[in-house]
Amino acid sequence: MQHPRSARRGFTLVELLVVIAIIAILIGLLLPAVQKVREAAARTQCTNNLKQIGVAAMNYHSSHRKMPMGLMGPPPSTPRGLYSSSYSYLSVFAQILPQLEQQNVYNEFQGVNWSRANGTAWWRTGPNYRASNYRIKTFLCPSDDPYTRRNVAATIITYRYGMTLYYFSNNDSVGRTSYLGVGGWVGRIGDSYYDAREGIFSQQSRATLPQISSADGTSNTLMFGEASGDIQGRRRFSYAWAGTGFMGTFWGLGENWYQFGSPHSSVTMFCLADGSVRPVNDGIDRNVYRYSTGYRDGEVVSLD
């Protein structure tokens, strides 16, 4: 007795190509959506990081009745940003470690008088250099990987007409930061014109919230911002959180070591002195941007 045979029909070459084309189109539509979701998540985490840093600075203010120094470095009158071995060069980030629940890292710094800038440079003391090697997640934007840039700024010193960067070459151990304190045009440098346009953080700065509130206002003054370093340059710099505390804003937003800037599309995230965090459009008018970074310049501008 013969059994009937069931016929099996396969895909033709044309049908297979059509299926492949449909899958390719779906993937093409899906990938941008996935990338947008990832970027949105990264911006949310970046916003949260800046919020935590801003709140930590305010909690420091609550305990000490003044903001931490932007940099425990030489006084503003030092000519041309010259390095001096008489200062610890610790940043605002090192000073607020306890407020960021990093007391254990803070305790590893040895021989530091946290109320004064004088001391030994942190990279010249074994325990302090080792403490600087910690990777602290709050200091890192998820969209940025500063550890891919091997040249690390140990500190930035401002002076009249410029800034000087001192850096480690080809270093893969020092802990990085994707954020810096806002120094205003060039921080405080001993020049009356530029000092009137200083930001909240600069060399040996001690701004207070009442000073900021009574001047330009906490909701109008940028306090911390994203700084991704020299992304496109030949030397490709990143910043050490232990010693790079603030950045001047005279040169606008960008992707150079002397500018605030961000890997986020078209915006750079900033924390204001009232603790709020907001994006600043990369195409913002340069003067509006600069005046938003000085806390007592008398120019109240809208970041919108």
RASUL-V621890 format. One record per residue. RES is the residue in one small letter. D_CENTER is the distance of its C-alpha to the mean C-alpha in Angstrom with 1 decimal. Layout:
BEGIN
res=RES d_center=D_CENTER
res=RES d_center=D_CENTER
END
This chain:
BEGIN
res=m d_center=83.1
res=q d_center=80.3
res=h d_center=76.9
res=p d_center=75.1
res=r d_center=72.0
res=s d_center=68.7
res=a d_center=67.1
res=r d_center=63.4
res=r d_center=61.5
res=g d_center=58.3
res=f d_center=55.6
res=t d_center=56.7
res=l d_center=54.4
res=v d_center=53.7
res=e d_center=52.8
res=l d_center=50.4
res=l d_center=48.7
res=v d_center=48.3
res=v d_center=46.7
res=i d_center=44.3
res=a d_center=43.4
res=i d_center=42.9
res=i d_center=40.6
res=a d_center=38.6
res=i d_center=38.3
res=l d_center=37.1
res=i d_center=34.5
res=g d_center=33.4
res=l d_center=33.1
res=l d_center=31.4
res=l d_center=28.6
res=p d_center=26.8
res=a d_center=27.1
res=v d_center=25.7
res=q d_center=22.7
res=k d_center=22.2
res=v d_center=22.4
res=r d_center=19.9
res=e d_center=17.4
res=a d_center=18.2
res=a d_center=17.8
res=a d_center=14.4
res=r d_center=13.2
res=t d_center=15.0
res=q d_center=13.3
res=c d_center=9.8
res=t d_center=11.3
res=n d_center=12.8
res=n d_center=9.8
res=l d_center=8.4
res=k d_center=12.1
res=q d_center=12.7
res=i d_center=10.2
res=g d_center=11.8
res=v d_center=15.2
res=a d_center=14.8
res=a d_center=14.3
res=m d_center=17.3
res=n d_center=19.3
res=y d_center=18.8
res=h d_center=20.1
res=s d_center=23.0
res=s d_center=24.0
res=h d_center=23.7
res=r d_center=24.3
res=k d_center=21.4
res=m d_center=17.6
res=p d_center=16.4
res=m d_center=16.2
res=g d_center=13.0
res=l d_center=14.6
res=m d_center=18.0
res=g d_center=19.2
res=p d_center=22.1
res=p d_center=23.3
res=p d_center=22.3
res=s d_center=25.7
res=t d_center=25.2
res=p d_center=26.3
res=r d_center=24.2
res=g d_center=21.4
res=l d_center=23.8
res=y d_center=22.9
res=s d_center=25.1
res=s d_center=26.0
res=s d_center=26.5
res=y d_center=23.0
res=s d_center=20.9
res=y d_center=17.5
res=l d_center=15.7
res=s d_center=12.4
res=v d_center=11.8
res=f d_center=10.5
res=a d_center=13.8
res=q d_center=15.7
res=i d_center=14.7
res=l d_center=15.4
res=p d_center=18.8
res=q d_center=17.5
res=l d_center=15.5
res=e d_center=18.8
res=q d_center=18.0
res=q d_center=21.0
res=n d_center=22.4
res=v d_center=19.5
res=y d_center=19.7
res=n d_center=23.4
res=e d_center=23.2
res=f d_center=22.1
res=q d_center=25.5
res=g d_center=27.0
res=v d_center=24.2
res=n d_center=25.2
res=w d_center=22.2
res=s d_center=23.8
res=r d_center=24.1
res=a d_center=22.1
res=n d_center=25.1
res=g d_center=25.3
res=t d_center=24.9
res=a d_center=21.8
res=w d_center=20.1
res=w d_center=20.6
res=r d_center=24.3
res=t d_center=25.1
res=g d_center=25.7
res=p d_center=24.8
res=n d_center=21.5
res=y d_center=20.6
res=r d_center=21.5
res=a d_center=19.5
res=s d_center=16.4
res=n d_center=17.2
res=y d_center=16.5
res=r d_center=14.3
res=i d_center=12.7
res=k d_center=12.3
res=t d_center=10.4
res=f d_center=7.3
res=l d_center=7.9
res=c d_center=8.0
res=p d_center=11.8
res=s d_center=11.9
res=d d_center=10.0
res=d d_center=11.8
res=p d_center=10.5
res=y d_center=13.8
res=t d_center=15.7
res=r d_center=14.7
res=r d_center=16.9
res=n d_center=16.1
res=v d_center=13.6
res=a d_center=12.7
res=a d_center=14.4
res=t d_center=13.7
res=i d_center=13.5
res=i d_center=16.5
res=t d_center=17.3
res=y d_center=20.9
res=r d_center=23.2
res=y d_center=22.6
res=g d_center=19.7
res=m d_center=17.0
res=t d_center=17.8
res=l d_center=15.7
res=y d_center=17.4
res=y d_center=16.7
res=f d_center=18.3
res=s d_center=20.1
res=n d_center=20.6
res=n d_center=19.1
res=d d_center=18.6
res=s d_center=18.5
res=v d_center=15.6
res=g d_center=13.0
res=r d_center=9.5
res=t d_center=5.9
res=s d_center=3.7
res=y d_center=1.1
res=l d_center=4.0
res=g d_center=7.3
res=v d_center=9.3
res=g d_center=12.3
res=g d_center=14.6
res=w d_center=16.5
res=v d_center=16.5
res=g d_center=16.3
res=r d_center=19.7
res=i d_center=21.9
res=g d_center=25.4
res=d d_center=26.2
res=s d_center=27.4
res=y d_center=26.3
res=y d_center=22.7
res=d d_center=22.5
res=a d_center=23.7
res=r d_center=20.5
res=e d_center=18.0
res=g d_center=15.1
res=i d_center=14.8
res=f d_center=13.1
res=s d_center=14.9
res=q d_center=17.2
res=q d_center=19.4
res=s d_center=18.4
res=r d_center=20.1
res=a d_center=19.7
res=t d_center=21.4
res=l d_center=21.2
res=p d_center=24.8
res=q d_center=24.0
res=i d_center=21.3
res=s d_center=23.6
res=s d_center=26.5
res=a d_center=24.9
res=d d_center=22.7
res=g d_center=22.1
res=t d_center=19.3
res=s d_center=19.3
res=n d_center=18.9
res=t d_center=16.1
res=l d_center=12.3
res=m d_center=10.7
res=f d_center=6.9
res=g d_center=5.0
res=e d_center=3.5
res=a d_center=4.1
res=s d_center=6.7
res=g d_center=8.8
res=d d_center=12.5
res=i d_center=13.5
res=q d_center=17.0
res=g d_center=18.1
res=r d_center=20.6
res=r d_center=18.6
res=r d_center=15.5
res=f d_center=12.8
res=s d_center=9.9
res=y d_center=8.5
res=a d_center=10.4
res=w d_center=9.1
res=a d_center=12.6
res=g d_center=12.7
res=t d_center=9.7
res=g d_center=9.2
res=f d_center=8.8
res=m d_center=9.3
res=g d_center=12.4
res=t d_center=13.0
res=f d_center=16.6
res=w d_center=16.2
res=g d_center=14.8
res=l d_center=12.5
res=g d_center=12.8
res=e d_center=12.3
res=n d_center=13.0
res=w d_center=11.4
res=y d_center=12.0
res=q d_center=10.4
res=f d_center=7.5
res=g d_center=8.3
res=s d_center=8.5
res=p d_center=11.2
res=h d_center=12.6
res=s d_center=15.8
res=s d_center=16.2
res=v d_center=13.4
res=t d_center=9.7
res=m d_center=8.9
res=f d_center=8.7
res=c d_center=10.2
res=l d_center=13.2
res=a d_center=15.2
res=d d_center=17.7
res=g d_center=15.4
res=s d_center=15.5
res=v d_center=12.9
res=r d_center=13.8
res=p d_center=13.2
res=v d_center=13.7
res=n d_center=16.0
res=d d_center=15.2
res=g d_center=18.8
res=i d_center=18.5
res=d d_center=20.8
res=r d_center=19.1
res=n d_center=21.0
res=v d_center=20.1
res=y d_center=16.4
res=r d_center=16.9
res=y d_center=19.1
res=s d_center=16.8
res=t d_center=14.5
res=g d_center=17.5
res=y d_center=18.8
res=r d_center=22.4
res=d d_center=23.1
res=g d_center=25.6
res=e d_center=24.3
res=v d_center=23.6
res=v d_center=22.4
res=s d_center=22.0
res=l d_center=18.8
res=d d_center=21.3
END
